[in-house]
Amino acid sequence: MSGPIVRNYKGGSIVYFEKDKAEDIFVLQKGRVVLTYTNINGVELKEDVKLGEFFGVKSAIGRYPREETAQVIGAATVLVFKVPEFEKFVSDKTHLIIKMLKVFSSQLRQVHRQVREILGQGEAKNPAFELMNVAEVFYKNGNFDHAAYAFEKYIQHYPDGMYIDRAKQLIDLARKKTPFPLTIQELVYKPEPGAQSGKLQEMLKTMAVPASNTTSSVDPNSILSQYDKASTLMNAGKYAEAIDMFKTVSERTDSVTQEEEQFVENSLFYMGKSSFKAKDYPGAISHFSNFIKRYPKGLLLKENLYHLALCTEASGDKEKAKQLFQKVTQMPPLDDSISEDAKSKLKGGR
């Protein structure tokens, strides 16, 4: 076994794209790498990889497609492991294994807590119902790809389940990006035949945030909680309420972690995006312009500029919009979806 290799990347390079086949595991040796992913509320987030930190681990070990895009900012040097090499490397390094388990467990608890908050429920029922319920929440929020994936998993794991016909009907509609049918009856919890409250059930209950501990374990006034609430409001089409909550987050000065600082930064962009979705173009232009002034090197700068161009175009200033779209195409990376959308706009394609 040859061991890891050193790979150097130029600024703007993509280490891997979301949904790429996962084979390698990376360690950041020098420079800056940003991971871009979509959280359970459908909001795009960005996270910096720390020096010496592994990334791409879960998807590579789990043999499933990447869940995020890893992009180099400036320039970077990384170590690249194949899975067998990585497994051998950590096999006698208990502290690394424990650290990764803690990170993964924390991420799992966070995702589960967000799901419970979205569903408005405090205690898990059976896994089959949970999976269907999550799929339908994604669907109702317009998150068609995530919904289709969850329905597919239900069909795969519960081929004889009580909701199988419903799952097959909804997965076809979700894949076609058809709005959730208003005529379908509300999903009702029914115990699966032969369902046991065994280990899996107990695990689900353990993962859920107990109602009695909710206030102590999750601070509703934390930056994360307020950001999640704002995101949920935006995805539910409650744009005015979302803007108010994002504004609250954008004005927070008590961030401690890098993640919290990123939420504060992102909130100003999503104030603009909420206004854009509400077709309040002057308001959106104001928010997007403020973002550029406040975060001239922000992680969402390119997407912010693209939406500013869209608002400018919708407001009737075609020439200025054209200049903004042109600027977007010149920002690295030059071959991402935002650049392609901007080029299409310049060609009058959409």
WOZI-V760695 format. One record per residue. PHI is phi as a letter, one per 30 degrees, with the letter a starting at -180 (* if undefined). Layout:
phi->PHI
phi->PHI
This chain:
phi->*
phi->d
phi->j
phi->d
phi->c
phi->c
phi->b
phi->c
phi->b
phi->d
phi->e
phi->i
phi->d
phi->c
phi->d
phi->a
phi->c
phi->e
phi->i
phi->d
phi->d
phi->c
phi->b
phi->c
phi->c
phi->c
phi->b
phi->d
phi->c
phi->a
phi->j
phi->b
phi->b
phi->c
phi->c
phi->c
phi->b
phi->c
phi->d
phi->d
phi->d
phi->i
phi->c
phi->d
phi->b
phi->b
phi->b
phi->d
phi->d
phi->d
phi->e
phi->i
phi->c
phi->d
phi->b
phi->i
phi->d
phi->e
phi->d
phi->d
phi->d
phi->d
phi->h
phi->b
phi->e
phi->e
phi->c
phi->b
phi->c
phi->c
phi->b
phi->d
phi->c
phi->i
phi->a
phi->a
phi->b
phi->b
phi->c
phi->c
phi->c
phi->d
phi->e
phi->e
phi->d
phi->d
phi->d
phi->d
phi->d
phi->c
phi->e
phi->c
phi->c
phi->e
phi->d
phi->d
phi->d
phi->d
phi->d
phi->d
phi->d
phi->d
phi->d
phi->d
phi->d
phi->d
phi->d
phi->d
phi->d
phi->d
phi->d
phi->d
phi->d
phi->d
phi->d
phi->d
phi->d
phi->d
phi->d
phi->i
phi->b
phi->c
phi->b
phi->d
phi->c
phi->c
phi->e
phi->d
phi->d
phi->e
phi->d
phi->d
phi->d
phi->d
phi->e
phi->d
phi->d
phi->e
phi->d
phi->d
phi->d
phi->i
phi->c
phi->d
phi->d
phi->d
phi->d
phi->d
phi->d
phi->d
phi->d
phi->d
phi->d
phi->d
phi->d
phi->d
phi->c
phi->b
phi->d
phi->c
phi->d
phi->d
phi->c
phi->d
phi->d
phi->d
phi->d
phi->d
phi->d
phi->d
phi->d
phi->d
phi->d
phi->d
phi->d
phi->d
phi->h
phi->d
phi->e
phi->e
phi->d
phi->d
phi->d
phi->d
phi->d
phi->d
phi->d
phi->c
phi->d
phi->b
phi->d
phi->d
phi->e
phi->i
phi->d
phi->c
phi->c
phi->c
phi->d
phi->d
phi->d
phi->d
phi->d
phi->d
phi->d
phi->d
phi->d
phi->d
phi->d
phi->e
phi->e
phi->d
phi->c
phi->e
phi->d
phi->d
phi->c
phi->b
phi->d
phi->d
phi->c
phi->d
phi->e
phi->d
phi->d
phi->d
phi->d
phi->d
phi->d
phi->d
phi->d
phi->d
phi->d
phi->d
phi->d
phi->d
phi->i
phi->c
phi->d
phi->d
phi->d
phi->d
phi->d
phi->d
phi->d
phi->d
phi->d
phi->e
phi->d
phi->d
phi->c
phi->d
phi->b
phi->c
phi->d
phi->c
phi->c
phi->d
phi->d
phi->d
phi->d
phi->d
phi->d
phi->d
phi->d
phi->d
phi->e
phi->d
phi->d
phi->d
phi->d
phi->d
phi->d
phi->d
phi->d
phi->d
phi->d
phi->d
phi->i
phi->c
phi->d
phi->d
phi->d
phi->d
phi->e
phi->d
phi->d
phi->d
phi->d
phi->d
phi->d
phi->d
phi->d
phi->d
phi->b
phi->d
phi->b
phi->d
phi->d
phi->c
phi->e
phi->d
phi->d
phi->d
phi->d
phi->d
phi->d
phi->d
phi->d
phi->d
phi->d
phi->d
phi->d
phi->d
phi->d
phi->j
phi->c
phi->d
phi->d
phi->d
phi->d
phi->d
phi->d
phi->d
phi->d
phi->d
phi->d
phi->d
phi->d
phi->c
phi->c
phi->d
phi->d
phi->d
phi->c
phi->d
phi->d
phi->d
phi->d
phi->d
phi->d
phi->d
phi->d
phi->d
phi->d
phi->d
phi->d
phi->i
phi->d
phi->a
